[in-house]
Amino acid sequence: MTGLTNQLHKGDIHALADSMNRFFQVVAANISPLDDSITPPPPEIVQSKFIISQADVEYKLSHNNRHKAQGPDGLSNWLLRDFLTHLTGPMCAIYNASVQEGHVPS
């Protein structure tokens, strides 16, 4: 990034950032904004193939390789596997609520 800054804006990182912002504004100028009035589908419309059971979550966690490296969430596989009886209910509820509401929490 330093090379690009030096080459295009004589080392001024803020000028580079402004230039990039203007570029993306031009690119996005013809894109219509998202409609906030659209609501997620009612639960009866959500296809059952997207809803998971607690048994499904328990099965997947019980077959987790406890010796593999942790994922981007920072949770160790051994932790997920050893505490699966305590975790499956909340994990299943969060996932299914996310599917039904049409929103993925951060």
N, CA, C and O atoms as CSV, one atom per row, in Angstrom:
chain,resi,resn,atom,element,x,y,z
A,1,MET,N,N,0.824,-1.186,0.000
A,1,MET,CA,C,0.000,0.000,0.000
A,1,MET,C,C,0.869,1.250,0.000
A,1,MET,O,O,0.509,2.265,-0.597
A,2,THR,N,N,2.012,1.173,0.670
A,2,THR,CA,C,2.897,2.336,0.712
A,2,THR,C,C,3.382,2.704,-0.676
A,2,THR,O,O,3.452,3.883,-1.022
A,3,GLY,N,N,3.723,1.688,-1.481
A,3,GLY,CA,C,4.178,1.957,-2.837
A,3,GLY,C,C,3.115,2.654,-3.662
A,3,GLY,O,O,3.414,3.582,-4.412
A,4,LEU,N,N,1.865,2.207,-3.525
A,4,LEU,CA,C,0.761,2.819,-4.255
A,4,LEU,C,C,0.540,4.249,-3.781
A,4,LEU,O,O,0.302,5.152,-4.584
A,5,THR,N,N,0.622,4.443,-2.477
A,5,THR,CA,C,0.452,5.787,-1.930
A,5,THR,C,C,1.540,6.724,-2.442
A,5,THR,O,O,1.257,7.847,-2.858
A,6,ASN,N,N,2.768,6.261,-2.408
A,6,ASN,CA,C,3.879,7.091,-2.884
A,6,ASN,C,C,3.769,7.373,-4.367
A,6,ASN,O,O,4.048,8.482,-4.821
A,7,GLN,N,N,3.358,6.354,-5.126
A,7,GLN,CA,C,3.293,6.492,-6.587
A,7,GLN,C,C,2.181,7.443,-7.018
A,7,GLN,O,O,2.382,8.253,-7.923
A,8,LEU,N,N,1.018,7.358,-6.388
A,8,LEU,CA,C,-0.130,8.136,-6.851
A,8,LEU,C,C,-0.360,9.438,-6.093
A,8,LEU,O,O,-0.867,10.406,-6.661
A,9,HIS,N,N,0.011,9.469,-4.809
A,9,HIS,CA,C,-0.364,10.628,-3.992
A,9,HIS,C,C,0.797,11.168,-3.164
A,9,HIS,O,O,0.576,11.779,-2.118
A,10,LYS,N,N,2.013,10.954,-3.608
A,10,LYS,CA,C,3.210,11.490,-2.959
A,10,LYS,C,C,3.248,11.177,-1.465
A,10,LYS,O,O,3.631,12.023,-0.657
A,11,GLY,N,N,2.846,9.948,-1.102
A,11,GLY,CA,C,2.925,9.504,0.292
A,11,GLY,C,C,1.765,9.898,1.171
A,11,GLY,O,O,1.758,9.566,2.356
A,12,ASP,N,N,0.773,10.601,0.628
A,12,ASP,CA,C,-0.375,11.043,1.436
A,12,ASP,C,C,-1.428,9.938,1.471
A,12,ASP,O,O,-2.184,9.765,0.515
A,13,ILE,N,N,-1.474,9.197,2.568
A,13,ILE,CA,C,-2.401,8.066,2.709
A,13,ILE,C,C,-3.851,8.537,2.710
A,13,ILE,O,O,-4.732,7.829,2.221
A,14,HIS,N,N,-4.107,9.719,3.251
A,14,HIS,CA,C,-5.474,10.250,3.283
A,14,HIS,C,C,-5.960,10.593,1.870
A,14,HIS,O,O,-7.132,10.399,1.545
A,15,ALA,N,N,-5.068,11.094,1.054
A,15,ALA,CA,C,-5.433,11.392,-0.335
A,15,ALA,C,C,-5.753,10.097,-1.083
A,15,ALA,O,O,-6.676,10.060,-1.896
A,16,LEU,N,N,-4.990,9.037,-0.808
A,16,LEU,CA,C,-5.278,7.744,-1.424
A,16,LEU,C,C,-6.646,7.236,-0.980
A,16,LEU,O,O,-7.424,6.747,-1.798
A,17,ALA,N,N,-6.940,7.350,0.315
A,17,ALA,CA,C,-8.227,6.902,0.834
A,17,ALA,C,C,-9.375,7.683,0.204
A,17,ALA,O,O,-10.398,7.100,-0.156
A,18,ASP,N,N,-9.214,8.991,0.071
A,18,ASP,CA,C,-10.238,9.821,-0.572
A,18,ASP,C,C,-10.429,9.416,-2.030
A,18,ASP,O,O,-11.556,9.355,-2.521
A,19,SER,N,N,-9.347,9.146,-2.703
A,19,SER,CA,C,-9.406,8.726,-4.103
A,19,SER,C,C,-10.148,7.395,-4.236
A,19,SER,O,O,-10.966,7.218,-5.139
A,20,MET,N,N,-9.857,6.472,-3.335
A,20,MET,CA,C,-10.540,5.169,-3.378
A,20,MET,C,C,-12.028,5.337,-3.070
A,20,MET,O,O,-12.862,4.707,-3.719
A,21,ASN,N,N,-12.373,6.173,-2.093
A,21,ASN,CA,C,-13.774,6.416,-1.762
A,21,ASN,C,C,-14.536,6.994,-2.953
A,21,ASN,O,O,-15.652,6.566,-3.248
A,22,ARG,N,N,-13.935,7.959,-3.631
A,22,ARG,CA,C,-14.589,8.535,-4.810
A,22,ARG,C,C,-14.795,7.488,-5.890
A,22,ARG,O,O,-15.838,7.460,-6.544
A,23,PHE,N,N,-13.794,6.617,-6.079
A,23,PHE,CA,C,-13.915,5.557,-7.075
A,23,PHE,C,C,-15.101,4.647,-6.755
A,23,PHE,O,O,-15.912,4.353,-7.634
A,24,PHE,N,N,-15.205,4.201,-5.503
A,24,PHE,CA,C,-16.297,3.289,-5.140
A,24,PHE,C,C,-17.653,3.985,-5.175
A,24,PHE,O,O,-18.665,3.336,-5.442
A,25,GLN,N,N,-17.698,5.291,-4.913
A,25,GLN,CA,C,-18.952,6.026,-5.032
A,25,GLN,C,C,-19.431,6.041,-6.477
A,25,GLN,O,O,-20.624,5.896,-6.743
A,26,VAL,N,N,-18.504,6.216,-7.402
A,26,VAL,CA,C,-18.853,6.226,-8.822
A,26,VAL,C,C,-19.343,4.841,-9.237
A,26,VAL,O,O,-20.339,4.716,-9.950
A,27,VAL,N,N,-18.645,3.812,-8.791
A,27,VAL,CA,C,-19.034,2.446,-9.143
A,27,VAL,C,C,-20.431,2.125,-8.605
A,27,VAL,O,O,-21.228,1.481,-9.287
A,28,ALA,N,N,-20.722,2.570,-7.392
A,28,ALA,CA,C,-21.988,2.233,-6.741
A,28,ALA,C,C,-23.111,3.221,-7.055
A,28,ALA,O,O,-24.220,3.060,-6.546
A,29,ALA,N,N,-22.857,4.226,-7.869
A,29,ALA,CA,C,-23.848,5.268,-8.125
A,29,ALA,C,C,-25.131,4.722,-8.745
A,29,ALA,O,O,-26.211,5.242,-8.464
A,30,ASN,N,N,-25.041,3.699,-9.572
A,30,ASN,CA,C,-26.224,3.168,-10.253
A,30,ASN,C,C,-26.895,2.022,-9.499
A,30,ASN,O,O,-27.868,1.447,-9.986
A,31,ILE,N,N,-26.393,1.695,-8.338
A,31,ILE,CA,C,-26.983,0.610,-7.545
A,31,ILE,C,C,-28.049,1.215,-6.645
A,31,ILE,O,O,-27.785,2.166,-5.908
A,32,SER,N,N,-29.245,0.665,-6.707
A,32,SER,CA,C,-30.311,1.195,-5.858
A,32,SER,C,C,-30.115,0.714,-4.427
A,32,SER,O,O,-29.644,-0.402,-4.209
A,33,PRO,N,N,-30.471,1.541,-3.453
A,33,PRO,CA,C,-30.299,1.153,-2.051
A,33,PRO,C,C,-31.243,0.004,-1.685
A,33,PRO,O,O,-32.263,-0.214,-2.338
A,34,LEU,N,N,-30.880,-0.720,-0.628
A,34,LEU,CA,C,-31.724,-1.817,-0.158
A,34,LEU,C,C,-33.017,-1.260,0.404
A,34,LEU,O,O,-33.031,-0.174,0.984
A,35,ASP,N,N,-34.092,-1.992,0.238
A,35,ASP,CA,C,-35.400,-1.581,0.716
A,35,ASP,C,C,-35.599,-2.066,2.144
A,35,ASP,O,O,-35.725,-3.267,2.381
A,36,ASP,N,N,-35.628,-1.132,3.101
A,36,ASP,CA,C,-35.802,-1.496,4.507
A,36,ASP,C,C,-37.212,-1.975,4.823
A,36,ASP,O,O,-37.437,-2.569,5.878
A,37,SER,N,N,-38.157,-1.732,3.938
A,37,SER,CA,C,-39.538,-2.120,4.219
A,37,SER,C,C,-39.785,-3.605,3.978
A,37,SER,O,O,-40.828,-4.134,4.360
A,38,ILE,N,N,-38.832,-4.271,3.350
A,38,ILE,CA,C,-39.000,-5.706,3.098
A,38,ILE,C,C,-38.803,-6.464,4.406
A,38,ILE,O,O,-37.781,-6.319,5.077
A,39,THR,N,N,-39.779,-7.256,4.746
A,39,THR,CA,C,-39.699,-8.041,5.974
A,39,THR,C,C,-39.357,-9.481,5.638
A,39,THR,O,O,-39.630,-9.947,4.532
A,40,PRO,N,N,-38.754,-10.194,6.596
A,40,PRO,CA,C,-38.436,-11.595,6.331
A,40,PRO,C,C,-39.709,-12.411,6.141
A,40,PRO,O,O,-40.778,-11.999,6.591
A,41,PRO,N,N,-39.609,-13.545,5.490
A,41,PRO,CA,C,-40.799,-14.359,5.263
A,41,PRO,C,C,-41.348,-14.899,6.578
A,41,PRO,O,O,-40.594,-15.129,7.522
A,42,PRO,N,N,-42.669,-15.103,6.638
A,42,PRO,CA,C,-43.244,-15.684,7.858
A,42,PRO,C,C,-42.720,-17.106,8.057
A,42,PRO,O,O,-42.352,-17.769,7.087
A,43,PRO,N,N,-42.683,-17.580,9.306
A,43,PRO,CA,C,-42.105,-18.899,9.601
A,43,PRO,C,C,-42.703,-20.039,8.792
A,43,PRO,O,O,-42.001,-21.002,8.485
A,44,GLU,N,N,-43.970,-19.956,8.442
A,44,GLU,CA,C,-44.588,-21.052,7.688
A,44,GLU,C,C,-44.058,-21.152,6.259
A,44,GLU,O,O,-44.230,-22.180,5.604
A,45,ILE,N,N,-43.413,-20.083,5.771
A,45,ILE,CA,C,-42.868,-20.100,4.415
A,45,ILE,C,C,-41.430,-20.649,4.411
A,45,ILE,O,O,-40.967,-21.162,3.393
A,46,VAL,N,N,-40.734,-20.542,5.538
A,46,VAL,CA,C,-39.360,-21.033,5.612
A,46,VAL,C,C,-39.380,-22.544,5.389
A,46,VAL,O,O,-40.086,-23.281,6.078
A,47,GLN,N,N,-38.599,-22.981,4.423
A,47,GLN,CA,C,-38.593,-24.396,4.089
A,47,GLN,C,C,-37.982,-25.205,5.223
A,47,GLN,O,O,-36.977,-24.811,5.815
A,48,SER,N,N,-38.599,-26.331,5.513
A,48,SER,CA,C,-38.151,-27.166,6.623
A,48,SER,C,C,-36.752,-27.721,6.397
A,48,SER,O,O,-36.091,-28.129,7.352
A,49,LYS,N,N,-36.291,-27.742,5.152
A,49,LYS,CA,C,-34.951,-28.280,4.909
A,49,LYS,C,C,-33.863,-27.377,5.474
A,49,LYS,O,O,-32.720,-27.806,5.623
A,50,PHE,N,N,-34.207,-26.125,5.792
A,50,PHE,CA,C,-33.232,-25.209,6.373
A,50,PHE,C,C,-33.258,-25.210,7.900
A,50,PHE,O,O,-32.366,-24.637,8.526
A,51,ILE,N,N,-34.249,-25.834,8.505
A,51,ILE,CA,C,-34.368,-25.907,9.954
A,51,ILE,C,C,-33.630,-27.161,10.429
A,51,ILE,O,O,-33.819,-28.247,9.880
A,52,ILE,N,N,-32.788,-26.998,11.454
A,52,ILE,CA,C,-32.017,-28.136,11.958
A,52,ILE,C,C,-32.539,-28.551,13.328
A,52,ILE,O,O,-33.107,-27.747,14.067
A,53,SER,N,N,-32.335,-29.819,13.645
A,53,SER,CA,C,-32.756,-30.323,14.949
A,53,SER,C,C,-31.566,-30.346,15.892
A,53,SER,O,O,-30.412,-30.293,15.465
A,54,GLN,N,N,-31.863,-30.424,17.167
A,54,GLN,CA,C,-30.813,-30.495,18.169
A,54,GLN,C,C,-29.997,-31.771,17.986
A,54,GLN,O,O,-28.794,-31.779,18.243
A,55,ALA,N,N,-30.639,-32.839,17.547
A,55,ALA,CA,C,-29.931,-34.100,17.298
A,55,ALA,C,C,-28.919,-33.943,16.162
A,55,ALA,O,O,-27.831,-34.516,16.219
A,56,ASP,N,N,-29.274,-33.168,15.127
A,56,ASP,CA,C,-28.340,-32.917,14.020
A,56,ASP,C,C,-27.087,-32.188,14.505
A,56,ASP,O,O,-25.969,-32.538,14.128
A,57,VAL,N,N,-27.288,-31.178,15.340
A,57,VAL,CA,C,-26.164,-30.403,15.865
A,57,VAL,C,C,-25.297,-31.295,16.757
A,57,VAL,O,O,-24.069,-31.261,16.672
A,58,GLU,N,N,-25.935,-32.079,17.600
A,58,GLU,CA,C,-25.198,-32.972,18.494
A,58,GLU,C,C,-24.370,-33.987,17.699
A,58,GLU,O,O,-23.225,-34.271,18.052
A,59,TYR,N,N,-24.949,-34.527,16.632
A,59,TYR,CA,C,-24.229,-35.494,15.799
A,59,TYR,C,C,-22.991,-34.850,15.176
A,59,TYR,O,O,-21.901,-35.420,15.210
A,60,LYS,N,N,-23.173,-33.655,14.604
A,60,LYS,CA,C,-22.043,-32.975,13.961
A,60,LYS,C,C,-20.938,-32.651,14.971
A,60,LYS,O,O,-19.759,-32.865,14.688
A,61,LEU,N,N,-21.311,-32.140,16.138
A,61,LEU,CA,C,-20.298,-31.792,17.135
A,61,LEU,C,C,-19.608,-33.035,17.700
A,61,LEU,O,O,-18.421,-32.990,18.023
A,62,SER,N,N,-20.336,-34.133,17.821
A,62,SER,CA,C,-19.735,-35.346,18.375
A,62,SER,C,C,-18.719,-35.960,17.418
A,62,SER,O,O,-17.855,-36.727,17.845
A,63,HIS,N,N,-18.808,-35.638,16.143
A,63,HIS,CA,C,-17.860,-36.156,15.158
A,63,HIS,C,C,-16.780,-35.129,14.791
A,63,HIS,O,O,-16.059,-35.292,13.807
A,64,ASN,N,N,-16.686,-34.083,15.592
A,64,ASN,CA,C,-15.662,-33.061,15.405
A,64,ASN,C,C,-14.298,-33.638,15.758
A,64,ASN,O,O,-14.168,-34.320,16.775
A,65,ASN,N,N,-13.287,-33.385,14.951
A,65,ASN,CA,C,-11.935,-33.838,15.255
A,65,ASN,C,C,-11.342,-32.895,16.294
A,65,ASN,O,O,-11.018,-31.748,15.986
A,66,ARG,N,N,-11.200,-33.375,17.514
A,66,ARG,CA,C,-10.756,-32.534,18.617
A,66,ARG,C,C,-9.297,-32.105,18.499
A,66,ARG,O,O,-8.863,-31.218,19.233
A,67,HIS,N,N,-8.529,-32.712,17.591
A,67,HIS,CA,C,-7.108,-32.390,17.453
A,67,HIS,C,C,-6.837,-31.369,16.341
A,67,HIS,O,O,-5.694,-30.954,16.150
A,68,LYS,N,N,-7.867,-30.970,15.619
A,68,LYS,CA,C,-7.681,-29.959,14.567
A,68,LYS,C,C,-7.615,-28.575,15.196
A,68,LYS,O,O,-8.050,-28.364,16.328
A,69,ALA,N,N,-7.066,-27.648,14.444
A,69,ALA,CA,C,-6.940,-26.263,14.917
A,69,ALA,C,C,-8.314,-25.621,15.052
A,69,ALA,O,O,-9.275,-26.022,14.396
A,70,GLN,N,N,-8.382,-24.625,15.910
A,70,GLN,CA,C,-9.650,-23.916,16.108
A,70,GLN,C,C,-10.022,-23.118,14.878
A,70,GLN,O,O,-9.169,-22.777,14.058
A,71,GLY,N,N,-11.297,-22.828,14.760
A,71,GLY,CA,C,-11.800,-22.071,13.623
A,71,GLY,C,C,-11.704,-20.580,13.865
A,71,GLY,O,O,-11.117,-20.148,14.857
A,72,PRO,N,N,-12.283,-19.777,12.957
A,72,PRO,CA,C,-12.206,-18.324,13.084
A,72,PRO,C,C,-12.955,-17.785,14.306
A,72,PRO,O,O,-12.728,-16.650,14.724
A,73,ASP,N,N,-13.853,-18.606,14.880
A,73,ASP,CA,C,-14.579,-18.166,16.070
A,73,ASP,C,C,-13.729,-18.255,17.332
A,73,ASP,O,O,-14.118,-17.732,18.376
A,74,GLY,N,N,-12.562,-18.917,17.247
A,74,GLY,CA,C,-11.660,-19.015,18.394
A,74,GLY,C,C,-11.988,-20.139,19.354
A,74,GLY,O,O,-11.296,-20.315,20.356
A,75,LEU,N,N,-13.037,-20.909,19.066
A,75,LEU,CA,C,-13.406,-22.014,19.953
A,75,LEU,C,C,-12.653,-23.271,19.546
A,75,LEU,O,O,-12.634,-23.641,18.372
A,76,SER,N,N,-12.046,-23.915,20.505
A,76,SER,CA,C,-11.321,-25.153,20.241
A,76,SER,C,C,-12.305,-26.279,19.954
A,76,SER,O,O,-13.383,-26.334,20.545
A,77,ASN,N,N,-11.934,-27.168,19.054
A,77,ASN,CA,C,-12.798,-28.297,18.720
A,77,ASN,C,C,-13.034,-29.208,19.911
A,77,ASN,O,O,-14.122,-29.767,20.052
A,78,TRP,N,N,-12.026,-29.370,20.780
A,78,TRP,CA,C,-12.222,-30.222,21.948
A,78,TRP,C,C,-13.276,-29.620,22.871
A,78,TRP,O,O,-14.041,-30.353,23.499
A,79,LEU,N,N,-13.322,-28.292,22.957
A,79,LEU,CA,C,-14.319,-27.627,23.791
A,79,LEU,C,C,-15.721,-27.870,23.245
A,79,LEU,O,O,-16.639,-28.189,24.000
A,80,LEU,N,N,-15.883,-27.720,21.935
A,80,LEU,CA,C,-17.188,-27.957,21.314
A,80,LEU,C,C,-17.636,-29.401,21.507
A,80,LEU,O,O,-18.807,-29.669,21.777
A,81,ARG,N,N,-16.692,-30.323,21.366
A,81,ARG,CA,C,-17.037,-31.744,21.471
A,81,ARG,C,C,-17.315,-32.149,22.919
A,81,ARG,O,O,-18.266,-32.887,23.177
A,82,ASP,N,N,-16.511,-31.684,23.856
A,82,ASP,CA,C,-16.676,-32.080,25.253
A,82,ASP,C,C,-17.908,-31.470,25.911
A,82,ASP,O,O,-18.461,-32.051,26.844
A,83,PHE,N,N,-18.341,-30.312,25.437
A,83,PHE,CA,C,-19.494,-29.650,26.038
A,83,PHE,C,C,-20.706,-29.622,25.109
A,83,PHE,O,O,-21.560,-28.744,25.224
A,84,LEU,N,N,-20.780,-30.576,24.196
A,84,LEU,CA,C,-21.850,-30.563,23.206
A,84,LEU,C,C,-23.235,-30.666,23.815
A,84,LEU,O,O,-24.183,-30.110,23.261
A,85,THR,N,N,-23.386,-31.364,24.945
A,85,THR,CA,C,-24.723,-31.472,25.545
A,85,THR,C,C,-25.218,-30.118,26.048
A,85,THR,O,O,-26.423,-29.878,26.109
A,86,HIS,N,N,-24.286,-29.235,26.409
A,86,HIS,CA,C,-24.672,-27.905,26.887
A,86,HIS,C,C,-24.820,-26.899,25.750
A,86,HIS,O,O,-25.508,-25.888,25.893
A,87,LEU,N,N,-24.173,-27.181,24.622
A,87,LEU,CA,C,-24.129,-26.215,23.527
A,87,LEU,C,C,-25.175,-26.444,22.437
A,87,LEU,O,O,-25.564,-25.502,21.747
A,88,THR,N,N,-25.631,-27.686,22.276
A,88,THR,CA,C,-26.500,-27.989,21.137
A,88,THR,C,C,-27.825,-27.228,21.175
A,88,THR,O,O,-28.294,-26.756,20.140
A,89,GLY,N,N,-28.421,-27.107,22.338
A,89,GLY,CA,C,-29.699,-26.387,22.436
A,89,GLY,C,C,-29.580,-24.933,21.999
A,89,GLY,O,O,-30.303,-24.502,21.100
A,90,PRO,N,N,-28.669,-24.159,22.627
A,90,PRO,CA,C,-28.520,-22.758,22.221
A,90,PRO,C,C,-28.067,-22.586,20.770
A,90,PRO,O,O,-28.559,-21.698,20.074
A,91,MET,N,N,-27.135,-23.427,20.304
A,91,MET,CA,C,-26.667,-23.309,18.921
A,91,MET,C,C,-27.802,-23.568,17.942
A,91,MET,O,O,-27.951,-22.851,16.953
A,92,CYS,N,N,-28.592,-24.578,18.213
A,92,CYS,CA,C,-29.724,-24.924,17.354
A,92,CYS,C,C,-30.754,-23.780,17.352
A,92,CYS,O,O,-31.266,-23.404,16.298
A,93,ALA,N,N,-31.046,-23.241,18.523
A,93,ALA,CA,C,-32.031,-22.158,18.630
A,93,ALA,C,C,-31.569,-20.906,17.890
A,93,ALA,O,O,-32.361,-20.264,17.201
A,94,ILE,N,N,-30.299,-20.560,18.031
A,94,ILE,CA,C,-29.762,-19.368,17.359
A,94,ILE,C,C,-29.811,-19.545,15.845
A,94,ILE,O,O,-30.231,-18.643,15.121
A,95,TYR,N,N,-29.379,-20.714,15.370
A,95,TYR,CA,C,-29.381,-20.958,13.924
A,95,TYR,C,C,-30.804,-20.916,13.369
A,95,TYR,O,O,-31.060,-20.236,12.376
A,96,ASN,N,N,-31.728,-21.637,14.001
A,96,ASN,CA,C,-33.102,-21.690,13.492
A,96,ASN,C,C,-33.779,-20.328,13.550
A,96,ASN,O,O,-34.538,-19.979,12.645
A,97,ALA,N,N,-33.515,-19.550,14.602
A,97,ALA,CA,C,-34.081,-18.200,14.681
A,97,ALA,C,C,-33.530,-17.342,13.560
A,97,ALA,O,O,-34.254,-16.541,12.969
A,98,SER,N,N,-32.252,-17.509,13.267
A,98,SER,CA,C,-31.627,-16.750,12.188
A,98,SER,C,C,-32.276,-17.075,10.851
A,98,SER,O,O,-32.542,-16.176,10.053
A,99,VAL,N,N,-32.533,-18.356,10.602
A,99,VAL,CA,C,-33.168,-18.777,9.348
A,99,VAL,C,C,-34.588,-18.215,9.265
A,99,VAL,O,O,-34.995,-17.694,8.226
A,100,GLN,N,N,-35.335,-18.323,10.355
A,100,GLN,CA,C,-36.737,-17.873,10.353
A,100,GLN,C,C,-36.862,-16.358,10.236
A,100,GLN,O,O,-37.803,-15.859,9.618
A,101,GLU,N,N,-35.925,-15.627,10.823
A,101,GLU,CA,C,-35.988,-14.161,10.781
A,101,GLU,C,C,-35.325,-13.594,9.526
A,101,GLU,O,O,-35.519,-12.424,9.196
A,102,GLY,N,N,-34.551,-14.415,8.833
A,102,GLY,CA,C,-33.848,-13.933,7.653
A,102,GLY,C,C,-32.728,-12.972,7.990
A,102,GLY,O,O,-32.416,-12.079,7.203
A,103,HIS,N,N,-32.114,-13.147,9.164
A,103,HIS,CA,C,-31.051,-12.247,9.625
A,103,HIS,C,C,-29.951,-13.089,10.271
A,103,HIS,O,O,-30.231,-13.972,11.081
A,104,VAL,N,N,-28.699,-12.807,9.907
A,104,VAL,CA,C,-27.562,-13.499,10.505
A,104,VAL,C,C,-26.904,-12.552,11.500
A,104,VAL,O,O,-26.381,-11.509,11.108
A,105,PRO,N,N,-26.924,-12.909,12.801
A,105,PRO,CA,C,-26.312,-12.014,13.801
A,105,PRO,C,C,-24.791,-12.004,13.666
A,105,PRO,O,O,-24.193,-12.964,13.181
A,106,SER,N,N,-24.185,-10.916,14.098
A,106,SER,CA,C,-22.728,-10.821,14.026
A,106,SER,C,C,-22.104,-11.763,15.015
A,106,SER,O,O,-20.879,-11.834,15.111
